[in-house]
Structure formats: structure tokens, C-alpha cells
Amino acid sequence: MRRLLQVSATIVGGVKTIGGIQRGTITAVVVIVLVIAGIQLWLPDSVTLGAIWVIPAIEVTGIPIMFLVATWRGADAQLVRSIMTAYLIFLVLACVTNAVLLLVSMLRGSSESGEYLLFAGFGVLTINVLSFGLTYWWLDGGGPRRRLAGSVTAWDFLYPQQAQNQPWQPGLPDYLFTAYTNIIAFSPTDTMPLTHRVKLLFTVQSSTALLTIVVTLSRAINLIPGGTPGS
């Protein structure tokens, strides 16, 4: 079976792209993946499954996957896209697992210091925003390539600029901000989810954040010397 791997840099609407995805966006995705993996390495052992390096090692595989998505052509392009979707699902599941294990370690009376648990809690929240932000960026309207080409037939999100029929398209920072506001407000703010899949993701994200903020972080604060003693 013949496969064609082709790297091409083009200009779309004055923006330099690689394989139909903005060049700067590809760089940002790589940085985000490295940040997620780096935070995972610093989390307590009790908050991760298996050896501390296993999940970060899998997460770093998202870097070559991203370049494959941007450069692969031919009949197997859809397969590469499916691999990227599966990878992002893994990021989301790893994030949820971190939050659940952090709660379990607290309920079992973790021996970690309150400061370390606070770091772990904030780390899990940061991973939450970055993982879900990437997922929203990848899913909306069929993906970044389709959005940049102007061939979207159905959007997953409705931004205020789109509601006002402005000539505007969301970028990666917009999806990261959407993910951030969802964990702060636990509900949509200025951006509305339109499809069932992103509504489900919104629910999972906000529920995970609620678990982390209300239960885990509040308990960790009680463990800091001078804090309110836990019950």
C-alpha cells in the first residue's frame, strides 16, 4: 500500500501554515504537551498510575503525532486524525485519573505535606485546563485544518464573535480560555457548547475541577501548619 508523507508550508489568509494548520499553533501544542508531561513528573506517586514516568512518556508521544497530523497526506490521513483523537482522549482520562487518585490519597490519610498536596492540586487543575483546551481545539467544527480552510459545516462551540456574524475564527488561546472559565465558573460563560460531545466534555471537566478544588484543595489547606485542623 502506497503512503505519501509530504511537508508543505503554505500561506492561508496571510498566515503561514504547515499542512493546513497554523505554524505557531503547532509549536504551541508541542509546548503544552511538554508542560503537561512535566507537571505529571512532579506529581506525588500516589496521584499517578504505575511508574511515575509512564504517563508522561505516553503524553510526549503527542508531539510526533501532531507533526504527522500536519504533514500526512493520502488515504491514511483519517487514520492519523483518529490516532490524535485517541491521544487526546488519553490526556482527558489521565487528568480525571489524577483527580480521583488525589482524592483517594487524601481520604486514606496521605503522608505528603500540605504544601506538596497543594502543589499537586494546582498541578491537576493546570493539566485539566491544558488537556481539555487541546481537546476542544481539536474537535470544534471538525478540527483546525477545516476551520482555517473555512469549510466548517457544523460548529461545536458558539463564540460571541460568531453570534454577531463577525469575520472571526477561534484559535488555540480561545479554547484554552474556554477550558479555564469552565473550571472557574463550572458552567459555560461567553462560549456556548452546541453539540452533545462537547457538552459531555464540559460536564466531565467541570466535575473533575469541582472534585479537585472543593474536596482535595480544601483538605490540603487544612494540613498546612497554622491552618484550620481537619476533622
N, C-alpha and C positions, 0 to 999 in steps of 0.2 A: 504494500500500500504506500502510495507516494504521499509524503508530507512536505510542506513548504514552510520554512521559517524565514521570515522576512522582516528586517528592521527598516522602517521608513520614517523620516522626520518630515512633517508637512506643516503648512500654515493654514489654520482654520479660523476665520474671523479675526486675523491678526494675532492669534495665539499659537505658539509653537506646540505641536503635538507629536506624540510617538504612537503610531497605531491607533489614532483617533482619541487618545487620552492626553490631556494636558501634561506637558513635561514636568512642570512644577508640582502637579498633583501626584505624579508617580514618585517623585522624591519625597514628598510629604508622607505618603503612605509607607514608604520604607522607614522613615524616621519614627512614625507612630508605632510600627511593628517592633522596632528596636526598643522603644520606650516601654511598651507592654512587656516584652521579654525581660527587660532589665528590672522592672518592678517585680515581676514574678520571681526572679532570682533572689530578691531581698525579702520576700515574704517568709514568715516562720514556717518551719517544716510541717507544723500541724495544719496549715492552711492549704497545702498542696497535696496532690495525689502522687504517690511514688517518689522517686528521687527528685530532689529539688530542681535538677537541670532538665528533666524530661519534657515538661510542658513548654518551658522557654525554647528548647531546641525545636519542638514541633512548630511553635509560633514563628520562629525565624524562617521556616520554610516558606512563609508567605511572601518573602522578598523575591525569590526566583519565580514563584507563581505569578506575582504581579507583573514581572517583566514578560513572562510567557503570554499573559492576557493581552499585554500591549503590543506584542510583536507577532503572535501566531496567526497564520492565515490558512485557508483551505477548509476541508471538511471537518477537521478536528477542532476548529475554533470553539464550537459549542461545548466540546468535552472539557477544554481548558477553562471555559467560563464556569462549568459545573464544578470543577475542582476548586475554583476560587470561592464559589458559594459554599461548598462543603467546608472549606478552610475557615470562612467567617462564622459558620455555624459552630465550629470547634472553638473559636475565640469566645463566642457568647456562652457556650456550655462551660468553658473553663472559668469564665467570670462568675457565673452562677455557682459553680462548684466552690470557688474561693470563698464566696459569701456564706454559703451553707457550712463549710468546714470551719470558718472563723466563728460562726455562732456555736457550733458543736464544741469547739475547743474552749469557748467561754463557759458553756453550761457544764462542762466537765471539770472546770476549775483549772484553767491554763496556768502554767508556771511562768509564763512570759511576763515581763514587766508591763505596767500600764502604758508607759511611753511606747514600747515596742508594739503593743496591741493597737495603740492609736495610729502608729505609722502603718500597720497592716490594714487597718480600716480605711484610712485615706488612700492607701495604695489600691485596695479593691475598688474604691469609688472611682479612682482615676482610670483603672483598667475598664471599668464599666462604661465610662463616657467614651473612651477611645475605641473600644470594641464595638459598641452599638453605633457610634458615629460612622465608623467604617462600613458597617453593615447597611445603614441607611443610605450612605453614599453609593454603595454598590447596587442596591435594589431599586432605588427610585427611578421610575419611568423606563425600566429596562437596562439601566446602567449608564456609566459616564460617557461611553462612546456614543450611545444613541442620543443622549441629551445634547452633547456637543454638536452632533450632526443635525439636530433639530427634527429627528424622526420619532419622537415620543408620541405614542397614541393614547396612553393612559398613565397619569401620574399617580404615585403612591402618597405624595405629600402635596399640600397646598400652602405655599408661602404667600404672605401679604402682597408681595410684588406681582405674583401670578394672578391673585384675585383681582388686582387692579389692572390686569392686562398690560403690564409693563414689559418691554423687551428685555427680559432678565431671566437668567437661569441660575439655580443654586450651585454652589461649589462645595468642596470638601469642608471648608470652615463653617458653612451654613449647617451642614449635617452634624458636625461636632457640637455646634451651639445648640441645635435641636436636642441632641442627646444630653447635653449638660442641663438645659432647662427642664427636661423631663425628670431628672433625678432630684432637682431642687423643688419643683412645683408638684411632682408626682402626677402630672397631667399635662396635656398639650397647652402651650402658651400662644405664641403668634403663629405657629405652624401646625396645621391640622393633618392628622393621619386619615387617609381616604380608603385604603384597602384593608382587607381582613388581616393580611400578613403583617403589615406594619402596626396595626392595632394590637395584634398579639405580641409583637416585639416591644411595643410601648408598655404593655402590661407587665411583661417579664422584666423589663429594665427597671421600671419604677418599683415593682415589688422587691426586686433584689436590692435596690438602693434603700428602700424603706427598712428592709431587714438589717442592712449594714448600719445605717445611720441611727435608727431608733433603738435597736437592741444591742448591737455589737459595740458601737462607739460610746453609747451611754454607759455601758458596763465597764469599758476600758477606762473612762474618765474616773469612775469610782475607785479604780485601782491605783491611781496616781497619788503619791503621798500628799496629804493635806486635802484630798478630795472627800466627798461625802462617802462614808463607808457603805459598802454594798450590803444588802440584806442577807 
